[in-house]
Amino acid sequence: MPLGKALNAGLRQAMLDDDKVLMMGEDIGPLGGVFRVTEGLHAEFGPNRVLDTPLAESGIVGTAIGLAMGGYRPVIEIQFDGFVFPAFDQITTQLAKLTNRLDGAVKMPIVIRIPYGGHIGAVEHHQESPEAYFAHTPGLRVVSPSTPNDAYWMIQDAIRSDDPVIFLEPKARYWPKGEVDVTERALDLHASRVVRRGTDVTLVGHGAMVSTLLQAAAIAEGEGIHCEVVDVRSLSPVDYGPIVDSVRSTGRMVYAQEAPGNVSVGSEIAATVTERAFYSLEAPVLRVSGFDTPFPPAKLEGAYLPDADRVLEAVDRALAY
């Protein structure tokens, strides 16, 4: 099934499993959300558990905090990545800090779903990658599935968490299909995963960029270069084990992301891998990212977003050392 449908199935299962799970967001009710991720849930569970809200992101998060204090498990949708900033104060100064502020007496089991990233030709405020803001904030868990199977299981695991989870959904991956095993969970919510084996260079990324890395690895294979690909999956906390093990084997690493490179998730992972695998590295850890500019108009997104060619150029530089 497509990733969007897998999320829908995961949300439905979570609501069936726990009647304290409810959803809030703009147009998520009868419409089923802009990307139809909540399609059919309003009809099945009713307006008291799938609530259409006003266009007020700060109010949505604030209401979810109150509901969590009352024993509920709210799942809220931010319609587009660029719309999360009106709620940034609530998320970073209240939601992320309340459990610590109250010495663990209150849990914040809130999931904030955010469609993020590019590749859909959208206008300003509808294509951004704000993951670094949230990964930098103590008290928040931050995850991003890249496959339908991960989406199905990770959304359920996020809802079960007693900590707030920023659940980043790569918009570009909503429609491509993949197999979903609804009987057995493959990985822990915060586990990294090797998705392609190789011996020459380790390619690491998250979200929609994983498919770009796999494309680059397939092209490189035709040139006799064997790339290993690691899907980070969780941006906070990061499971460094599979990443570092891979780099110790290959001696080289390239991190790719859609977000700007300055002070980013890729920056942190590159620095940590350098610390932990320094004596195994045959070349500096290299990064491929969006440029350090605001996300451009849709016609320029092809020049802004990393593609397989930019990844392969970094691979060639790593191998040249």
N, C-alpha and C positions, 0 to 999 in steps of 0.2 A: 504494500500500500504506500501511498505518498506520505511524506513526513507529516504534513498537515493532518491527514486522516489518522495517522498513528497517534498524534497528540490528542486528537478528539477521542480516540478509543481509550487512551490512558486516562484522560480526564473523566470519562464516563465511568471507568472501572473504579477510580478513586472515589467518586461520588456514591457508587453502589456500596463500596466497602465501608464508608464512614459518613453518616448523615450530618456530621458537623462540618463537612467540606462544602463550601459554597463559592460562587464565582461572582465577580463584579467587573464591570468595564463598560466602555462606550460601544454601543451597538452589538454587544455580545449575545443579546437575547434572541428575539425572533429572527433577526438578520443572520445570526451565527458568526458575527465578527467580520471584519474587513477581509480576512483571509479564510473565513469559514471554518476556523479551528473549533469553534463552539457550536457548530451547526447541529441542530436537533436536540441539544441539551436543555434548552428552555422548554420545549414541548414535553420532554420526558420528565424533567424534575420540577418544573413550575417556576413562577416568578419570584418565589421566596428563596430559591437556591441559585438561580441564574438571573442576576439583577442588572438591568440596564441603568447606567449612572449618568448624571450630568457631565458635561465636558469640563471636568475639574479634577485634574490628576492629583493635586495635593489633597483634595477632599476624599478621593478614592482611597489613597494610602492611609490617611488619617482615620477614616471609617474602618478600614481593615485592622488597624492597630487596636481600636476599641473592641472589635469583634474577637480578635485573638485573645484579648484580656478576658473576654466573656466565655472563652472555651471553644470558639470556632476555629476552623482552619480555612481562612480566606485564600482564594486564588484570584488574583486581579490581573487584568490585561491592560497594558499600556499600548494603545492602538498602533503607534509607530515609535521607533527608537528616539526620534527627536522630540517627542512629546513627554519624555520622562523628566525633563529638567524642571518643569513647574512643581514636580513632586520631590525634587532632589533634596530639599531641606528636610522634609518628613522622613525620607529614606535614610539619610546619612546622620541626622542629628537626633532622631527619635527611634525609628525602627531598629537601626543597627546597634543602638546603645542601651535600650531599655532593659534587656535581660541583665547586662552587666551593671547598670545603674542600680537595679533593684536586687543585686547580689543573687541572681538566679531564681528569685521568688516568682517571676513571671516569664513565661515562654512566649516567643513570637513566631508561631508556625504559619508564616505568611509566604506565599509564592508570588513573585511579581514576574509575569510573563511579558517579555519585550521582544517583538520582532525587530531584528537588527541587521545591519549590513546593506550591501549594494546588490547590483546585478539585476535590478528590476526596472531601471529607467525612471525612477520616481523624482519628484521635485524636492526642493529644499525642505529640511526637517523630516523627510520621509526616508532618508538613507544616511545613517550614521552608525558608528561603532563606538559606543560609550563604555565598553567593558572595563577599561582601566580605572575609571572613576570608582566603580563598585568593587573591583578586585583590590583596590587600594584601601578600602574602608573596612577596618576591623569590625566584626560582628555580622558580616554578610557572607553567605556562601554564594558563589557565582559559577554557573555551569552552562554548557552549550552543547547540545547534541548535534551530530553531523549526519546521522543515519535515521531512518524511520524506526528501526529496532531500539536504538538508544533513546529516541524521543518517547516511545511508548513506555519504557521502563523508568527513564530518568524523571519524567514528570510525576509519576507515582511516588518515587522515592523522595523527590523534593517536597511533595505534599505531606509525606509522613514525617519529615524533618521537624524538630521542635525549634530550629533556628530559621531566620528569614533567608530565603533563597531567591537570588536574581536568576531567572531562567531565560537565557538568551536564545531566541529561535532564529536561525539564519533564514531570512526571507527567500533567498535564492534556492533553498533546498526544500521548500514547502511542497513542490509538485513532483520532482523525480521520485520514482518508486523504488522500494527495496523490500526485502523479505523481513517479516516481523514474526518472531517467536513469542506468542502470548502465553506460553506455558512455563518458560524458565528464564529467569533473569541472568544475563550474561556477566555483568560487571557491577561492582559497587558504584554508587553515584559519583564518587570523586576519583575513580581510577582512570589513569591514562591507558592507552591501548596501542600496540603495534598493529597496524592494519596492512602493512606490506613489508616483507623481509628483503633486506639488501645488505651489501657488504662495504660499499664505498663512501656513501654520504647519508647522514640521517636528516630527513626532512620532517619538520615539526610544525603543527599548526592547529587551529581550532575552527569549529563552525564550518561555514561554506568553503573555507580555504583548504580543507582536507581533500575535497574532490579535485581542486586545482593541483595539489601536491601529488595526488595519485596520477593525474594526467601527465604531469611533468616526469614522474618516475617511469611511466610507460614509454614516453618519448626517449628518455635517457637510456632505457634498456636497449632500444634499437641502436644506440651508439656504443653499447658495451659498458655502460655505467650502471651499476646496481644500487639503487637508492632504497633505503629503509624509510618508511613513513610512520610517524607516530601521531595519533589523534589525542590531544591533551584532554578534551572533554570537560575537565574541571579547571577553572581559572583561579579559584580560591576556595579551598586549598588546592595546590598543584601536587599531583602525584609524580614526583621526580624519578622514581625508581626505573620505570621502563625507558624514560628519556635518557637518563645517565648511563644505564646499561647499554643502550644502543650506541651512544656516542663513544663509550669506551671500546666498543667493537669496531666502529667505522672510523673513528678519529676525526670526523668532520660533521658539522651541523649547520643547517640553514633553517631559520624560523620565518614563517610567512604569515601575514595577517592583513586584513583589510584596513584596520585602524591606522592612524598616523604612527610613525615610529618613535617619536620623542616621548620618553617617560611612559612606556606602554607595557602591556603584558609580555610582548616579545622581548623588550629590554630586560625585564626582570628574569625571565626564564633563561635568556642568553647569559646574564651575569651569574646566575646560580649554577648553570651547567659548567661555566668556566671555572667557578670555585671548586666544584665537586669532581670534575673530570679533567683538570688542567693538564696533568701529565700524560693523558691519553690523546690530547688534541694535536693534530698535525697541521691545523690551520685555525685562525680565529673563528669564533662562532659568528656567522653572518646573518643579517636580517633583511627581509624583503617586506615592504609595507606600503600602505597608502602614504601619500605625501603629507608633509606638515602644513597643510592648508585646510580650510573648510571644504567639506565634500562638494564637488563641483556640480554644475548642471548636468542633467541626464546625458546629454550628447557627449560629455567629456568623461563619463565614468569609466569607459574603456581604457583611457589613458591613465586614470588615477588608480584603479584597482589592480593589484598584482595578478598577473596571468602566468601560464606555464613558461612562457619565454623569459620573463623576469626571474622566475625561480631557477630556470636552467642556467641563466647567466651567472647567478650566484653560485650554483653548483660548479660551474667551470672555474670561477674565481677560487673556490675552496680547494678544488683539485690542483690548481696551479701552484699552490704553496709547496 
